[in-house]
């Protein structure tokens, strides 16, 4: 069974509640589909090289927005 939790994410245009998969290797970054990043108004910050579990690497866009988790709202990085 995959652990999940309810969070709220938002940007300059909108906010939504989603069920997020809990990653035991969490590095402080959230992954969202591009269409949600645009819809929420997340701020494009740039691109960075990311490494996947299979060792492959790829340039990915990253965005800034916010997340509310356990009643606390914080700035967050999304890719």
Backbone torsions as a table, in degrees:
resi	resn	phi	psi	omega
1	UNK	NA	134.0	-178.9
2	UNK	-88.2	126.3	179.2
3	UNK	-72.3	137.3	179.4
4	UNK	-134.6	164.4	176.1
5	UNK	-151.0	153.6	177.9
6	UNK	-86.3	132.1	175.5
7	UNK	-137.2	162.0	173.6
8	UNK	-116.0	133.3	178.0
9	UNK	-125.0	149.9	-179.1
10	UNK	-159.8	166.8	177.6
11	UNK	-139.2	-148.3	-176.6
12	UNK	-80.9	-17.9	-177.0
13	UNK	-105.3	-32.4	-173.4
14	UNK	-160.8	173.4	172.7
15	UNK	-141.5	152.2	178.6
16	UNK	-141.9	155.6	172.1
17	UNK	-99.8	133.8	179.6
18	UNK	-136.1	162.6	171.5
19	UNK	-98.3	118.8	-176.7
20	UNK	-103.4	142.6	173.2
21	UNK	-79.6	131.7	179.5
22	UNK	-84.3	122.4	-179.7
23	UNK	-102.9	120.1	-177.3
24	UNK	-67.3	-16.2	176.1
25	UNK	-101.0	28.6	-174.9
26	UNK	-52.3	128.5	-178.4
27	UNK	-113.5	14.3	177.9
28	UNK	92.8	3.5	-178.5
29	UNK	-117.6	142.5	179.3
30	UNK	-109.3	146.8	177.0
31	UNK	-108.6	129.5	177.3
32	UNK	-134.5	150.7	173.0
33	UNK	-63.3	146.6	-177.2
34	UNK	-55.3	-40.5	-177.6
35	UNK	-62.7	-30.7	176.5
36	UNK	-73.7	-38.6	177.8
37	UNK	-58.9	-43.2	179.5
38	UNK	-67.1	-47.9	-178.7
39	UNK	-59.7	-38.9	-178.9
40	UNK	-77.9	-17.4	-177.4
41	UNK	79.1	35.6	176.7
42	UNK	-68.7	143.6	-176.1
43	UNK	-84.3	121.2	177.5
44	UNK	-68.0	124.5	-177.3
45	UNK	-105.6	-23.5	-178.7
46	UNK	150.7	-155.4	178.4
47	UNK	-136.1	152.4	177.4
48	UNK	-147.2	157.1	178.1
49	UNK	-80.9	126.2	178.0
50	UNK	-118.4	149.9	178.6
51	UNK	-112.0	130.2	-179.3
52	UNK	-91.2	168.3	-176.8
53	UNK	-58.1	-29.9	-179.6
54	UNK	-83.2	3.0	178.7
55	UNK	91.5	-10.1	178.4
56	UNK	-72.7	155.6	-178.3
57	UNK	-127.4	149.4	-177.8
58	UNK	-156.1	145.5	172.9
59	UNK	-74.5	130.7	178.8
60	UNK	-129.3	141.1	173.5
61	UNK	-70.2	148.8	172.0
62	UNK	-133.5	151.2	-172.0
63	UNK	-129.7	161.2	175.3
64	UNK	-117.1	139.3	177.0
65	UNK	-158.3	-148.6	177.4
66	UNK	-140.1	160.2	177.8
67	UNK	-136.6	142.2	173.9
68	UNK	-113.3	120.1	-178.2
69	UNK	-139.8	131.3	-177.6
70	UNK	54.2	38.1	176.3
71	UNK	79.9	0.4	-178.4
72	UNK	-114.1	131.5	178.1
73	UNK	-96.9	130.9	-178.9
74	UNK	-138.6	153.6	172.1
75	UNK	-65.8	148.1	-178.9
76	UNK	-144.5	158.6	177.8
77	UNK	-108.3	132.3	-178.5
78	UNK	-123.1	145.6	172.7
79	UNK	-130.3	NA	NA
